Amino acid sequence: MNPEPHKPPQDAVTVRHLRLGIGSVGIALPVVLVVGHLVAVRRLTLLDSLSAYYYTEMRNVFVGSLCAIGVFLIAYRYRRPDDALGTVAGLLAITVALFPTTASGPAGVTSHDDRMVGMVHQVAAAALFVLLAAFCLVLFTRPDRVGVPPSRSAVRFYRVCGGLILAAVALALVSTQLPADVQRTLRPLLWCEAVAVFAFGAGWVAKSDALLRAAESVDEVGAGPDPRPVAPTTP
């Protein structure tokens, strides 16, 4: 009779699903926004940024996805630093969703209140990306709660993801100084945001599987023969 297959701890499964959910939504968001807008208008039209899709028929997808990421991050519980950064990052994600970027238009048309809302959006988005980079560069590269350190290849992957996020944020800031016609042609902010979101999602998806493997390896090491003496059998 085959022994019952070993099941990983429920805590590890729950945290894995949260990480997988956060990463999957992040990876899918840029693709869904661009493809969904293409289907709606029946032509490929790239906007200035991912946030600009708020003013299209993809608004509900944009807001819903960011709110889902925010709720996942707030509900994410692992260790104290992870919990704190996750809560702050989740609140920032919801802020980015509820405070839209300033709509592009002729100078003087945008109101002061709209510009202030756009400013909140930009600051919250930049802070969110920095915290997501911190997850990849600092928290994901440490040993897991069960004490198993990530492999060298995994650490390199997390660092690449975190580095891409920070590089994308820096390039996005630099791109705002480009001439307006160059920005309209190349859409540098859109590409920078897409790279940052892809890198964030990839890091979280990779960490979701790493956590489960670490928990299973610890259970396998701890599972051994029963150290209690066996009672002698009577003849």
C-alpha positions in Angstrom: 0.0 0.0 0.0 1.5 3.4 -1.0 2.0 5.8 1.8 -0.1 9.0 1.9 1.7 11.8 0.0 3.3 14.4 2.2 1.5 17.7 2.3 3.4 21.0 2.9 2.4 23.0 6.0 -0.7 25.1 5.5 1.1 28.3 6.4 3.6 27.7 3.6 0.8 27.0 1.2 -1.1 30.2 2.2 1.9 32.5 1.9 2.8 30.8 -1.4 -0.7 31.5 -2.8 -0.5 35.1 -1.7 2.9 35.6 -3.4 1.8 33.8 -6.5 -1.4 35.9 -6.6 0.6 39.2 -6.2 3.1 38.2 -8.9 0.6 36.9 -11.4 -1.5 40.0 -11.3 1.6 42.1 -11.7 2.8 40.1 -14.7 -0.6 40.1 -16.4 -1.4 43.8 -15.9 0.6 45.5 -18.7 -0.4 42.8 -21.2 -4.1 43.0 -20.3 -4.2 46.8 -20.5 -2.5 47.0 -23.9 -4.4 44.0 -25.4 -7.7 45.0 -23.9 -7.4 48.6 -25.3 -6.3 47.1 -28.7 -9.5 45.0 -28.8 -11.7 47.9 -27.8 -10.4 50.4 -30.3 -9.4 47.8 -32.9 -5.9 49.2 -33.4 -2.7 49.1 -31.5 -2.5 52.4 -29.6 0.2 52.7 -26.9 -0.5 55.4 -24.3 2.0 57.5 -22.4 2.0 55.2 -19.4 0.2 52.3 -17.8 -1.6 54.8 -15.5 -3.0 56.6 -18.6 -5.2 53.6 -19.3 -7.3 54.8 -16.4 -8.9 57.2 -18.9 -9.9 54.4 -21.3 -12.3 51.6 -21.3 -9.6 49.6 -19.3 -10.2 51.8 -16.2 -11.9 49.1 -14.2 -9.1 46.6 -15.0 -6.4 49.1 -14.0 -8.1 50.1 -10.7 -9.3 46.5 -9.9 -5.8 45.0 -10.5 -4.0 47.6 -8.3 -6.6 47.2 -5.5 -6.2 43.4 -5.7 -2.4 43.8 -5.4 -2.9 46.2 -2.5 -5.2 43.8 -0.7 -2.9 40.9 -1.3 0.1 42.9 0.1 -1.9 44.0 3.2 -3.0 40.5 3.9 0.5 39.1 3.3 2.0 37.9 6.6 5.3 36.2 6.9 7.8 38.0 9.2 7.7 41.4 10.9 9.7 43.3 8.2 7.7 41.6 5.4 4.5 42.4 7.2 5.3 46.1 7.7 6.6 46.6 4.1 3.7 44.6 2.7 1.1 46.8 4.5 2.7 50.0 3.4 3.1 48.8 -0.1 -0.5 47.6 -0.2 -1.8 51.0 0.9 0.4 52.7 -1.7 -1.0 50.4 -4.4 -4.5 51.3 -3.5 -3.6 55.0 -3.4 -2.2 54.7 -7.0 -5.5 53.1 -8.1 -7.8 55.7 -6.4 -5.7 58.8 -7.2 -5.4 58.8 -11.0 -2.6 60.3 -13.0 -3.2 63.8 -14.4 -4.9 63.5 -17.8 -2.9 64.8 -20.7 -4.4 67.9 -22.3 -3.7 71.5 -23.4 -1.9 73.7 -21.0 -4.2 75.5 -18.7 -7.1 73.0 -19.1 -6.1 70.8 -16.1 -7.4 72.2 -12.8 -5.3 72.6 -9.7 -7.1 69.8 -7.9 -6.4 67.4 -10.8 -2.7 68.3 -10.7 -2.6 67.7 -7.0 -4.3 64.3 -7.4 -1.8 63.5 -10.2 1.1 64.5 -7.9 -0.2 62.1 -5.2 -0.4 59.4 -7.8 3.2 59.9 -9.0 4.7 60.0 -5.5 2.7 56.9 -4.4 3.7 55.0 -7.5 7.4 55.8 -7.1 7.4 54.9 -3.4 5.5 51.6 -4.3 8.1 50.6 -6.8 11.0 51.3 -4.4 9.3 49.1 -1.7 8.8 46.4 -4.2 12.4 46.6 -5.2 13.3 46.3 -1.4 11.4 43.0 -1.3 13.5 41.6 -4.1 16.8 43.0 -3.0 16.6 42.6 0.8 13.8 40.4 2.0 13.7 37.7 -0.7 17.5 37.2 -0.5 17.4 36.3 3.2 16.9 32.7 4.6 13.3 31.8 4.8 11.4 31.6 8.1 12.2 27.9 8.2 15.9 28.8 8.1 16.7 27.6 4.5 18.7 30.1 2.5 17.8 30.7 -1.1 20.2 29.3 -3.7 22.8 31.5 -5.4 20.9 31.4 -8.6 17.7 32.5 -6.9 19.5 35.3 -5.1 20.9 36.5 -8.4 17.4 36.4 -10.0 15.9 38.4 -7.1 18.7 41.0 -7.4 18.2 41.3 -11.1 14.5 41.8 -10.6 15.1 44.5 -7.9 17.8 46.2 -10.0 15.4 46.3 -13.0 12.7 47.9 -10.9 15.1 50.6 -9.6 16.6 51.2 -13.0 13.2 51.5 -14.6 12.1 54.1 -12.0 15.3 56.1 -12.6 14.9 56.0 -16.3 11.2 57.0 -16.0 12.2 60.1 -14.1 14.9 60.9 -16.6 12.5 60.4 -19.5 10.3 63.2 -18.3 13.0 65.6 -19.4 12.9 64.5 -23.0 11.2 66.7 -25.6 7.4 66.2 -25.8 7.5 64.8 -29.4 10.2 62.2 -28.4 8.0 61.1 -25.5 5.0 60.8 -27.7 6.9 58.7 -30.2 8.9 56.4 -27.9 6.5 56.2 -24.9 9.5 55.7 -22.5 7.4 56.0 -19.4 5.1 53.2 -20.5 8.0 50.9 -21.2 9.7 51.7 -17.9 6.6 51.0 -16.0 6.0 47.8 -17.9 9.5 46.6 -17.2 9.2 47.5 -13.5 5.8 45.7 -13.1 7.1 42.6 -15.0 10.2 42.4 -12.8 8.1 42.8 -9.6 5.7 40.1 -10.7 8.5 37.7 -11.7 10.3 38.1 -8.4 7.1 37.3 -6.4 6.2 34.3 -8.6 9.7 32.9 -8.2 9.7 33.4 -4.4 6.3 31.6 -4.1 7.8 28.3 -5.4 11.0 28.8 -3.4 9.0 29.1 -0.1 7.2 25.8 -0.7 10.4 23.9 -1.7 12.1 25.2 1.4 9.3 24.1 3.7 9.2 20.6 2.0 13.0 20.2 2.4 12.9 21.0 6.1 10.0 18.5 6.6 12.0 15.8 4.7 15.1 16.4 6.8 13.1 16.4 10.0 11.2 13.2 9.0 13.2 10.2 10.1 12.8 7.0 12.0 10.9 7.2 15.3 13.6 7.6 18.0 11.4 6.0 20.6 12.4 2.4 21.6 10.4 -0.4 20.3 8.7 -2.5 22.9 10.0 -6.1 22.8 7.6 -8.6 21.4 6.7 -11.7 23.4 7.4 -15.0 21.8 
